[in-house]
Amino acid sequence: MTRRRIRRRETKGRTCAMTVQTHLAALEEKHSELERKLHDIMASPSSHDQEIASIKRRKLHLKDEIERLHHSAN
């Protein structure tokens, strides 16, 4: 069962819907932030393998979510 989820939040008595495009843009920004963080950590001589692996997993999860939303939006 695949359903598009639209996030909603209450703002002073009215409901605002987060569109799929807005959600995609937010996910892509988070992915870019993780890319920058990964680059900085890997440039450091004292980088920890576990931290690098964790960031790579989070990036992959975001990439998968972005791809899923791209396909469901079409």
Secondary structure, DSSP 8 states (H G I E B T S, - for coil): -------EEEETTEEEE--HHHHHHHHHHHHHHHHHHHHHHHHSTT--HHHHHHHHHHHHHHHHHHHHHHHHH-
